[in-house]
Amino acid sequence: MILVSLVNWFVYAALPEKARQPLMLPVSSTILRWNEIACALGHTGTQVAVQQPASGFFLSDVEKVVEDVLTRNMKGRESES
């Protein structure tokens, strides 16, 4: 079993590596945010993830979320009175 394991490991190590392809992630991906933080802190190197084109700006998405929260809060207050 040890010999089979060693032969298997050597064969795997001797095979050529598959070509790497960039990973397309949505803008809201956590790994993309960590990549941006690392770049901002001065870390250089290969890019971990490639961002997909955004459908809109980040701030417009935040504005939509804030409007939804305010709408829910207003509805909640109206139902209480």
DSSP file (Angstrom, degrees, kcal/mol; ACC not computed):
  #  RESIDUE AA STRUCTURE BP1 BP2  ACC     N-H-->O    O-->H-N    N-H-->O    O-->H-N    TCO  KAPPA ALPHA  PHI   PSI    X-CA   Y-CA   Z-CA
    1    1 A M     >        0   0    0      0, 0.0     4,-2.4     0, 0.0     5,-0.2   0.000 360.0 360.0 360.0 -38.3    0.0    0.0    0.0
    2    2 A I  H  >  +     0   0    0      2,-0.2     4,-2.4     1,-0.2     5,-0.2   0.927 360.0  48.3 -64.9 -43.2    2.9    2.4    0.8
    3    3 A L  H  > S+     0   0    0      2,-0.2     4,-2.5     1,-0.2     5,-0.2   0.902 111.3  49.9 -64.1 -41.4    4.5    1.7   -2.6
    4    4 A V  H  > S+     0   0    0      2,-0.2     4,-2.4     1,-0.2    -1,-0.2   0.904 111.1  49.8 -62.9 -41.6    1.2    2.2   -4.4
    5    5 A S  H  X S+     0   0    0     -4,-2.4     4,-2.3     2,-0.2    -2,-0.2   0.914 111.8  47.6 -63.7 -43.4    0.7    5.5   -2.6
    6    6 A L  H  X S+     0   0    0     -4,-2.4     4,-2.5     2,-0.2    -2,-0.2   0.911 112.6  48.1 -65.9 -42.6    4.2    6.7   -3.5
    7    7 A V  H  X S+     0   0    0     -4,-2.5     4,-2.5     2,-0.2     5,-0.2   0.921 111.8  50.6 -63.2 -43.1    3.8    5.7   -7.1
    8    8 A N  H  X S+     0   0    0     -4,-2.4     4,-2.2    -5,-0.2    -2,-0.2   0.912 111.7  47.9 -60.3 -43.3    0.5    7.5   -7.3
    9    9 A W  H  X S+     0   0    0     -4,-2.3     4,-2.3     2,-0.2    -2,-0.2   0.905 111.9  49.0 -65.9 -43.1    2.0   10.6   -5.7
   10   10 A F  H  X S+     0   0    0     -4,-2.5     4,-1.7     2,-0.2    -2,-0.2   0.901 111.6  49.1 -64.9 -41.2    5.0   10.7   -8.1
   11   11 A V  H  X S+     0   0    0     -4,-2.5     4,-1.3     2,-0.2    -2,-0.2   0.929 112.0  48.8 -63.9 -44.2    2.7   10.2  -11.1
   12   12 A Y  H  < S+     0   0    0     -4,-2.2     3,-0.3     1,-0.2    -2,-0.2   0.904 112.4  48.2 -61.8 -41.4    0.5   13.0  -10.0
   13   13 A A  H  < S+     0   0    0     -4,-2.3    -1,-0.2     1,-0.2    -2,-0.2   0.794 110.1  52.9 -70.2 -28.0    3.5   15.3   -9.3
   14   14 A A  H  < S+     0   0    0     -4,-1.7    -1,-0.2    -5,-0.2    -2,-0.2   0.714  87.5  96.5 -82.5 -21.0    5.0   14.5  -12.8
   15   15 A L  S  < S-     0   0    0     -4,-1.3     2,-0.1    -3,-0.3    -3,-0.0  -0.402  85.7-103.7 -69.1 145.3    1.8   15.4  -14.7
   16   16 A P        -     0   0    0      0, 0.0     2,-0.2     0, 0.0    -1,-0.1  -0.373  37.5-107.1 -69.3 149.2    1.7   18.9  -16.2
   17   17 A E        -     0   0    0      1,-0.1     3,-0.1    -4,-0.1     2,-0.1  -0.504  34.5-110.1 -76.0 142.5   -0.5   21.5  -14.5
   18   18 A K        -     0   0    0     -2,-0.2     2,-0.1     1,-0.1    -1,-0.1  -0.377  43.2 -92.2 -68.4 150.7   -3.7   22.5  -16.2
   19   19 A A        -     0   0    0      1,-0.1     2,-0.3    -2,-0.1    -1,-0.1  -0.427  42.9-124.1 -65.6 134.2   -3.8   26.0  -17.6
   20   20 A R        -     0   0    0     -2,-0.1    -1,-0.1    -3,-0.1    -3,-0.0  -0.584  25.0-164.2 -82.4 142.1   -5.2   28.5  -15.0
   21   21 A Q        -     0   0    0     -2,-0.3     2,-0.0     0, 0.0     0, 0.0  -0.955  27.9-100.1-124.7 145.8   -8.1   30.6  -16.0
   22   22 A P        -     0   0    0      0, 0.0     2,-0.6     0, 0.0    27,-0.1  -0.318  33.8-126.5 -65.0 147.0   -9.4   33.7  -14.3
   23   23 A L        -     0   0    0     25,-0.3    27,-2.4     2,-0.0     2,-0.6  -0.841  16.2-144.4 -97.2 122.6  -12.4   33.3  -12.0
   24   24 A M  E     +a   50   0A   0     -2,-0.6    27,-0.2    25,-0.2    25,-0.0  -0.783  25.7 177.3 -91.4 122.6  -15.3   35.6  -12.7
   25   25 A L  E     -a   51   0A   0     25,-2.2    27,-2.7    -2,-0.6    24,-0.0  -0.890  32.1-103.4-123.8 153.1  -17.1   36.7   -9.6
   26   26 A P    >   -     0   0    0      0, 0.0     3,-1.8     0, 0.0     6,-0.2  -0.319  37.7-108.9 -68.5 160.8  -20.0   39.0   -8.9
   27   27 A V  T 3  S+     0   0    0      1,-0.3    27,-0.1    26,-0.1    24,-0.0   0.801 117.1  58.3 -61.5 -30.4  -19.2   42.5   -7.5
   28   28 A S  T 3  S+     0   0    0      4,-0.1    -1,-0.3     5,-0.0     2,-0.1   0.363  78.1 129.1 -83.8   6.8  -20.6   41.6   -4.1
   29   29 A S    <>  -     0   0    0     -3,-1.8     4,-1.5     1,-0.1     5,-0.1  -0.367  56.9-142.0 -67.5 138.6  -18.2   38.6   -3.6
   30   30 A T  H  > S+     0   0    0      1,-0.2     4,-2.3     2,-0.2     5,-0.2   0.884 100.6  54.2 -67.0 -40.7  -16.3   38.5   -0.4
   31   31 A I  H  > S+     0   0    0      1,-0.2     4,-1.9     2,-0.2    -1,-0.2   0.854 106.3  53.0 -65.7 -33.2  -13.1   37.2   -2.0
   32   32 A L  H  > S+     0   0    0      2,-0.2     4,-2.1    -6,-0.2    -1,-0.2   0.902 108.4  50.1 -66.8 -40.4  -13.1   40.1   -4.4
   33   33 A R  H  X S+     0   0    0     -4,-1.5     4,-2.3     2,-0.2    -2,-0.2   0.911 109.9  50.1 -63.3 -42.7  -13.4   42.6   -1.5
   34   34 A W  H  X S+     0   0    0     -4,-2.3     4,-2.4     1,-0.2    -1,-0.2   0.879 109.1  52.7 -63.3 -37.1  -10.4   40.9    0.3
   35   35 A N  H  X S+     0   0    0     -4,-1.9     4,-2.1     2,-0.2    -1,-0.2   0.911 109.6  48.1 -63.9 -42.5   -8.4   41.2   -3.0
   36   36 A E  H  X S+     0   0    0     -4,-2.1     4,-2.2     2,-0.2    -2,-0.2   0.886 111.3  50.7 -65.0 -39.1   -9.2   44.9   -3.2
   37   37 A I  H  X S+     0   0    0     -4,-2.3     4,-1.7     2,-0.2    -2,-0.2   0.914 109.7  50.2 -64.7 -42.9   -8.2   45.4    0.5
   38   38 A A  H  <>S+     0   0    0     -4,-2.4     5,-2.3     1,-0.2     4,-0.3   0.904 111.3  48.6 -63.1 -41.1   -4.9   43.6   -0.1
   39   39 A C  H ><5S+     0   0    0     -4,-2.1     3,-1.2     1,-0.2    -1,-0.2   0.890 109.8  52.3 -65.4 -38.3   -4.2   45.8   -3.1
   40   40 A A  H 3<5S+     0   0    0     -4,-2.2    -1,-0.2     1,-0.3    -2,-0.2   0.813 105.4  55.5 -67.4 -29.7   -5.0   48.9   -1.1
   41   41 A L  T 3<5S-     0   0    0     -4,-1.7    -1,-0.3    -5,-0.1    -2,-0.2   0.475 125.7-101.1 -83.0  -1.4   -2.6   47.8    1.6
   42   42 A G  T < 5 +     0   0    0     -3,-1.2     2,-0.4     1,-0.3    -3,-0.2   0.522  69.9 148.4  99.0   6.5    0.2   47.6   -0.9
   43   43 A H      < -     0   0    0     -5,-2.3    -1,-0.3    -6,-0.2     2,-0.2  -0.601  28.0-163.6 -75.3 129.8    0.4   43.8   -1.5
   44   44 A T        +     0   0    0     -2,-0.4     2,-0.3     3,-0.0    -1,-0.0  -0.674  35.2  84.8-108.6 167.4    1.4   43.1   -5.0
   45   45 A G  S    S-     0   0    0     -2,-0.2     2,-0.1    -6,-0.0     3,-0.0  -0.913  78.2 -16.9 138.4-164.9    1.1   39.9   -7.0
   46   46 A T        -     0   0    0     -2,-0.3     2,-0.4     1,-0.1     0, 0.0  -0.365  68.8-106.2 -74.2 153.5   -1.4   38.1   -9.1
   47   47 A Q        -     0   0    0      1,-0.2    -1,-0.1    -2,-0.1     3,-0.1  -0.661  22.5-154.0 -80.9 130.2   -5.0   39.1   -8.9
   48   48 A V  S    S+     0   0    0     -2,-0.4   -25,-0.3     1,-0.2     2,-0.3   0.917  73.7  12.4 -71.8 -43.7   -7.1   36.5   -7.1
   49   49 A A        -     0   0    0    -18,-0.1     2,-0.5   -17,-0.1    -1,-0.2  -0.959  63.1-138.7-138.3 151.5  -10.4   37.2   -8.8
   50   50 A V  E     -a   24   0A   0    -27,-2.4   -25,-2.2    -2,-0.3     2,-0.3  -0.941  28.2-129.4-110.5 130.8  -11.7   39.1  -11.7
   51   51 A Q  E     -a   25   0A   0     -2,-0.5     3,-0.1   -27,-0.2   -24,-0.1  -0.566  15.4-125.0 -84.8 141.1  -14.8   41.1  -11.2
   52   52 A Q        -     0   0    0    -27,-2.7   -25,-0.1    -2,-0.3    -1,-0.1  -0.469  45.3 -83.6 -74.4 152.7  -17.8   40.8  -13.6
   53   53 A P        -     0   0    0      0, 0.0     2,-0.2     0, 0.0    -1,-0.1  -0.357  51.8-119.5 -58.5 133.8  -19.0   44.0  -15.1
   54   54 A A        -     0   0    0      1,-0.1     3,-0.1    -3,-0.1     4,-0.0  -0.461   5.4-143.4 -78.3 146.2  -21.4   45.6  -12.7
   55   55 A S  S    S-     0   0    0     -2,-0.2     2,-0.3     1,-0.1    -1,-0.1   0.752  83.0  -8.4 -77.7 -23.6  -25.0   46.2  -13.6
   56   56 A G  S    S-     0   0    0     -3,-0.0     2,-0.1     0, 0.0    -1,-0.1  -0.907  90.6 -67.5-156.3-178.6  -24.9   49.5  -11.7
   57   57 A F     >  -     0   0    0     -2,-0.3     4,-1.4     1,-0.1     5,-0.1  -0.461  39.8-121.7 -79.9 155.2  -22.9   51.6   -9.3
   58   58 A F  H  > S+     0   0    0      1,-0.2     4,-2.1     2,-0.2     3,-0.2   0.903 111.3  54.5 -61.9 -42.7  -22.2   50.4   -5.8
   59   59 A L  H  > S+     0   0    0      1,-0.2     4,-2.6     2,-0.2    -1,-0.2   0.851 103.3  55.1 -65.0 -33.8  -23.8   53.5   -4.3
   60   60 A S  H  > S+     0   0    0      2,-0.2     4,-1.9     1,-0.2    -1,-0.2   0.880 107.9  50.3 -66.4 -35.0  -27.0   53.1   -6.2
   61   61 A D  H  X S+     0   0    0     -4,-1.4     4,-2.0     2,-0.2    -2,-0.2   0.901 110.9  48.9 -66.0 -40.5  -27.3   49.6   -4.7
   62   62 A V  H  X S+     0   0    0     -4,-2.1     4,-2.6     1,-0.2    -2,-0.2   0.910 109.2  52.7 -65.2 -41.6  -26.7   51.0   -1.2
   63   63 A E  H  X S+     0   0    0     -4,-2.6     4,-2.6     1,-0.2    -1,-0.2   0.901 107.8  51.5 -60.7 -40.6  -29.3   53.7   -1.8
   64   64 A K  H  X S+     0   0    0     -4,-1.9     4,-2.3     2,-0.2    -1,-0.2   0.910 110.4  48.6 -62.8 -41.9  -31.8   51.0   -2.8
   65   65 A V  H  X S+     0   0    0     -4,-2.0     4,-2.3     2,-0.2    -2,-0.2   0.919 111.9  48.9 -64.9 -43.1  -31.1   49.0    0.4
   66   66 A V  H  X S+     0   0    0     -4,-2.6     4,-2.7     1,-0.2     5,-0.2   0.914 110.9  50.3 -63.6 -42.5  -31.5   52.2    2.5
   67   67 A E  H  X S+     0   0    0     -4,-2.6     4,-2.5     1,-0.2    -1,-0.2   0.902 110.0  50.9 -62.0 -40.7  -34.8   53.1    0.8
   68   68 A D  H  X S+     0   0    0     -4,-2.3     4,-2.3     2,-0.2    -2,-0.2   0.913 111.4  47.7 -62.6 -42.3  -36.1   49.5    1.4
   69   69 A V  H  X S+     0   0    0     -4,-2.3     4,-2.5     2,-0.2    -2,-0.2   0.926 112.8  48.1 -65.6 -44.6  -35.2   49.7    5.1
   70   70 A L  H  X S+     0   0    0     -4,-2.7     4,-2.4     1,-0.2    -1,-0.2   0.896 110.9  51.6 -62.7 -39.7  -36.8   53.1    5.5
   71   71 A T  H  X S+     0   0    0     -4,-2.5     4,-2.3    -5,-0.2    -1,-0.2   0.920 110.8  47.8 -63.1 -43.6  -39.9   51.9    3.7
   72   72 A R  H  X S+     0   0    0     -4,-2.3     4,-2.3     1,-0.2    -2,-0.2   0.909 111.8  50.1 -63.4 -41.9  -40.1   48.9    6.0
   73   73 A N  H  X S+     0   0    0     -4,-2.5     4,-2.0     2,-0.2    -2,-0.2   0.903 111.1  48.7 -64.2 -40.4  -39.6   51.1    9.1
   74   74 A M  H  X S+     0   0    0     -4,-2.4     4,-2.1     2,-0.2    -1,-0.2   0.904 111.7  49.1 -66.1 -40.9  -42.4   53.5    7.9
   75   75 A K  H  X S+     0   0    0     -4,-2.3     4,-2.0     1,-0.2    -2,-0.2   0.888 110.3  52.0 -64.5 -38.1  -44.8   50.7    7.3
   76   76 A G  H  X S+     0   0    0     -4,-2.3     4,-1.1     1,-0.2    -2,-0.2   0.884 110.7  47.3 -65.4 -38.7  -44.0   49.2   10.7
   77   77 A R  H  X S+     0   0    0     -4,-2.0     4,-1.3     2,-0.2    -1,-0.2   0.859 110.0  52.7 -71.4 -35.3  -44.7   52.6   12.4
   78   78 A E  H  < S+     0   0    0     -4,-2.1    -2,-0.2     1,-0.2    -1,-0.2   0.884 108.3  50.5 -66.9 -37.6  -48.0   53.0   10.5
   79   79 A S  H  < S+     0   0    0     -4,-2.0    -1,-0.2     1,-0.2    -2,-0.2   0.778 106.7  55.9 -72.1 -25.2  -49.2   49.6   11.6
   80   80 A E  H  <        0   0    0     -4,-1.1    -1,-0.2     1,-0.2    -2,-0.2   0.824 360.0 360.0 -74.2 -31.0  -48.4   50.4   15.2
   81   81 A S     <        0   0    0     -4,-1.3    -1,-0.2    -3,-0.1    -2,-0.2   0.475 360.0 360.0 -93.0 360.0  -50.6   53.5   15.3
